[in-house]
Amino acid sequence: MLKAEKIKKEIDILSNEMLDEVEKFISNLKTRKKTVRKKSSLLSDLSALSSEIDLPADFSKQHDHYLYNLPKR
C-alpha cells in the first residue's frame, strides 16, 4: 500500500479538530522554503556562535565533565 493511501485512511477517522491541525500542517509544508546552505556557511555560523558563548578554557578537553558531570581527567 502506498504512503498516500495509508495517510488517506488515517485522515478518514480523524476528528474535525484534528483535521484542522492537519490542514494547517499541510499548508505550512507547502509554503515552507527549502533552505540549502553551503557547508562553509554553516561552519562559519557555528564558529561565530561559539565565540559568543562563554565556555571554560578547558571545555574541549573536559567536555564530558561539563556535559555529563563526570570527573575531570
Z-matrix of the N, CA and C atoms (Angstrom, degrees):
N
C 1 1.450
C 2 1.533 1 108.93
N 3 1.304 2 116.78 1 136.48
C 4 1.455 3 121.74 2 -179.73
C 5 1.519 4 111.22 3 -72.48
N 6 1.333 5 115.40 4 155.03
C 7 1.463 6 120.06 5 178.96
C 8 1.521 7 111.52 6 -57.73
N 9 1.314 8 117.03 7 -42.57
C 10 1.464 9 120.57 8 -178.31
C 11 1.524 10 110.94 9 -60.92
N 12 1.321 11 116.88 10 -39.04
C 13 1.464 12 120.34 11 178.65
C 14 1.518 13 111.37 12 -65.86
N 15 1.331 14 116.42 13 -41.25
C 16 1.470 15 120.73 14 177.60
C 17 1.524 16 110.70 15 -62.18
N 18 1.317 17 115.79 16 -43.48
C 19 1.466 18 120.46 17 -179.12
C 20 1.520 19 110.15 18 -64.89
N 21 1.318 20 117.32 19 -42.58
C 22 1.466 21 120.66 20 179.25
C 23 1.521 22 111.48 21 -61.05
N 24 1.318 23 117.93 22 -39.31
C 25 1.465 24 121.06 23 178.02
C 26 1.527 25 110.95 24 -64.73
N 27 1.323 26 116.38 25 -40.36
C 28 1.463 27 120.42 26 178.68
C 29 1.523 28 110.87 27 -66.52
N 30 1.314 29 116.83 28 -39.29
C 31 1.466 30 121.47 29 -179.28
C 32 1.527 31 111.19 30 -63.18
N 33 1.321 32 116.46 31 -35.51
C 34 1.469 33 120.89 32 -178.66
C 35 1.527 34 113.34 33 -60.07
N 36 1.318 35 118.11 34 -24.69
C 37 1.462 36 120.10 35 -176.71
C 38 1.530 37 113.62 36 -103.70
N 39 1.326 38 117.58 37 5.47
C 40 1.462 39 120.51 38 -179.32
C 41 1.522 40 111.59 39 -80.48
N 42 1.347 41 114.60 40 152.82
C 43 1.465 42 120.16 41 175.48
C 44 1.531 43 109.31 42 -75.75
N 45 1.320 44 116.53 43 167.18
C 46 1.472 45 121.14 44 -179.96
C 47 1.530 46 111.20 45 -61.65
N 48 1.339 47 117.08 46 -37.60
C 49 1.469 48 119.95 47 179.29
C 50 1.527 49 110.63 48 -64.23
N 51 1.302 50 115.27 49 -41.79
C 52 1.473 51 119.27 50 179.27
C 53 1.522 52 110.67 51 -68.65
N 54 1.315 53 116.74 52 -36.71
C 55 1.465 54 119.80 53 177.74
C 56 1.521 55 111.19 54 -62.96
N 57 1.348 56 116.54 55 -35.94
C 58 1.471 57 119.90 56 176.04
C 59 1.524 58 110.45 57 -61.71
N 60 1.325 59 116.14 58 -42.16
C 61 1.469 60 120.13 59 178.68
C 62 1.527 61 111.41 60 -64.96
N 63 1.317 62 116.28 61 -41.34
C 64 1.467 63 120.78 62 178.71
C 65 1.524 64 109.82 63 -62.91
N 66 1.324 65 116.39 64 -42.03
C 67 1.466 66 120.76 65 179.68
C 68 1.531 67 111.00 66 -61.49
N 69 1.339 68 116.57 67 -42.90
C 70 1.473 69 120.60 68 178.14
C 71 1.528 70 110.66 69 -64.54
N 72 1.322 71 114.85 70 -41.22
C 73 1.467 72 119.25 71 -179.88
C 74 1.527 73 111.19 72 -62.66
N 75 1.322 74 116.51 73 -45.16
C 76 1.465 75 120.68 74 179.26
C 77 1.519 76 110.49 75 -63.83
N 78 1.314 77 116.63 76 -39.99
C 79 1.467 78 120.42 77 177.93
C 80 1.523 79 110.95 78 -61.33
N 81 1.330 80 115.73 79 -43.08
C 82 1.469 81 119.85 80 178.04
C 83 1.520 82 111.45 81 -64.02
N 84 1.326 83 116.69 82 -39.40
C 85 1.462 84 119.69 83 178.53
C 86 1.526 85 111.39 84 -62.18
N 87 1.319 86 116.19 85 -40.57
C 88 1.470 87 119.99 86 -178.71
C 89 1.519 88 112.18 87 -67.16
N 90 1.324 89 116.88 88 -35.93
C 91 1.469 90 120.04 89 -175.24
C 92 1.518 91 113.03 90 -91.12
N 93 1.331 92 116.22 91 -13.33
C 94 1.463 93 119.19 92 -177.96
C 95 1.520 94 109.54 93 -66.36
N 96 1.301 95 114.50 94 132.32
C 97 1.460 96 119.97 95 177.83
C 98 1.517 97 108.73 96 -89.01
N 99 1.300 98 114.62 97 136.91
C 100 1.452 99 118.96 98 174.58
C 101 1.521 100 107.53 99 -81.82
N 102 1.308 101 115.19 100 120.79
C 103 1.452 102 119.07 101 178.88
C 104 1.519 103 108.69 102 -101.23
N 105 1.284 104 114.39 103 119.08
C 106 1.452 105 120.75 104 177.60
C 107 1.524 106 106.86 105 -102.38
N 108 1.304 107 114.88 106 118.94
C 109 1.459 108 119.12 107 -178.37
C 110 1.513 109 108.80 108 -114.15
N 111 1.287 110 114.08 109 140.59
C 112 1.456 111 119.09 110 175.56
C 113 1.520 112 108.72 111 -72.70
N 114 1.320 113 115.95 112 148.20
C 115 1.455 114 120.35 113 -179.89
C 116 1.524 115 110.83 114 -59.49
N 117 1.309 116 116.58 115 -38.80
C 118 1.461 117 119.23 116 -178.50
C 119 1.520 118 110.82 117 -64.99
N 120 1.323 119 117.54 118 -34.82
C 121 1.453 120 121.04 119 177.98
C 122 1.526 121 110.67 120 -67.12
N 123 1.326 122 116.02 121 -42.40
C 124 1.451 123 120.72 122 178.97
C 125 1.523 124 110.72 123 -63.11
N 126 1.317 125 117.09 124 -43.89
C 127 1.458 126 120.85 125 178.41
C 128 1.520 127 111.59 126 -63.52
N 129 1.309 128 116.95 127 -37.81
C 130 1.456 129 120.47 128 177.62
C 131 1.520 130 110.50 129 -64.10
N 132 1.328 131 116.09 130 -42.98
C 133 1.467 132 120.39 131 178.43
C 134 1.525 133 111.18 132 -62.60
N 135 1.334 134 116.94 133 -42.71
C 136 1.462 135 120.41 134 178.79
C 137 1.521 136 111.25 135 -65.01
N 138 1.306 137 115.98 136 -39.89
C 139 1.454 138 120.05 137 178.85
C 140 1.524 139 110.88 138 -63.03
N 141 1.310 140 116.62 139 -44.08
C 142 1.468 141 120.57 140 178.37
C 143 1.521 142 110.89 141 -63.81
N 144 1.316 143 117.10 142 -39.98
C 145 1.454 144 121.08 143 179.58
C 146 1.523 145 111.27 144 -65.63
N 147 1.310 146 117.17 145 -41.24
C 148 1.462 147 120.31 146 -177.89
C 149 1.522 148 111.65 147 -65.44
N 150 1.309 149 117.56 148 -30.17
C 151 1.469 150 119.39 149 178.90
C 152 1.520 151 111.56 150 -75.37
N 153 1.342 152 117.42 151 -19.40
C 154 1.463 153 121.10 152 179.04
C 155 1.529 154 112.34 153 -84.87
N 156 1.318 155 117.53 154 -18.94
C 157 1.455 156 122.01 155 -177.74
C 158 1.520 157 109.01 156 -91.30
N 159 1.313 158 115.49 157 132.87
C 160 1.462 159 120.65 158 -179.37
C 161 1.529 160 109.71 159 -86.26
N 162 1.322 161 116.29 160 96.16
C 163 1.459 162 121.85 161 -179.66
C 164 1.521 163 109.89 162 -106.71
N 165 1.336 164 116.90 163 152.91
C 166 1.468 165 119.58 164 175.91
C 167 1.528 166 110.59 165 -61.90
N 168 1.310 167 116.02 166 152.59
C 169 1.466 168 121.15 167 -177.30
C 170 1.525 169 112.22 168 -61.76
N 171 1.329 170 117.12 169 -30.11
C 172 1.467 171 120.23 170 -178.37
C 173 1.526 172 112.90 171 -98.35
N 174 1.300 173 117.99 172 20.35
C 175 1.468 174 121.25 173 -175.47
C 176 1.524 175 112.53 174 -58.58
N 177 1.331 176 117.64 175 -43.36
C 178 1.469 177 119.31 176 -176.90
C 179 1.523 178 111.86 177 -65.18
N 180 1.332 179 116.92 178 -32.98
C 181 1.461 180 119.68 179 -179.84
C 182 1.530 181 112.16 180 -85.71
N 183 1.316 182 116.88 181 -28.38
C 184 1.462 183 121.26 182 -175.34
C 185 1.528 184 112.49 183 -115.87
N 186 1.349 185 117.16 184 29.41
C 187 1.463 186 119.64 185 -174.90
C 188 1.527 187 112.80 186 -59.99
N 189 1.331 188 118.18 187 -32.61
C 190 1.468 189 119.88 188 177.78
C 191 1.531 190 111.00 189 -62.79
N 192 1.313 191 116.26 190 -36.80
C 193 1.464 192 120.21 191 177.99
C 194 1.533 193 110.59 192 -64.93
N 195 1.330 194 116.18 193 -45.79
C 196 1.463 195 120.05 194 -176.55
C 197 1.531 196 112.81 195 -75.52
N 198 1.315 197 117.40 196 -33.39
C 199 1.467 198 119.63 197 -178.67
C 200 1.527 199 112.99 198 -84.67
N 201 1.332 200 116.36 199 -39.57
C 202 1.465 201 120.31 200 -172.56
C 203 1.526 202 113.63 201 -118.81
N 204 1.316 203 116.64 202 5.34
C 205 1.462 204 123.17 203 178.70
C 206 1.537 205 112.45 204 60.53
N 207 1.329 206 116.20 205 32.27
C 208 1.464 207 120.28 206 174.95
C 209 1.520 208 108.70 207 -80.80
N 210 1.325 209 117.37 208 159.45
C 211 1.465 210 119.00 209 179.18
C 212 1.539 211 110.82 210 -63.04
N 213 1.323 212 114.98 211 147.05
C 214 1.472 213 118.81 212 176.49
C 215 1.516 214 108.88 213 -66.77
N 216 1.330 215 115.42 214 149.45
C 217 1.464 216 121.10 215 178.89
C 218 1.503 217 111.15 216 -85.45
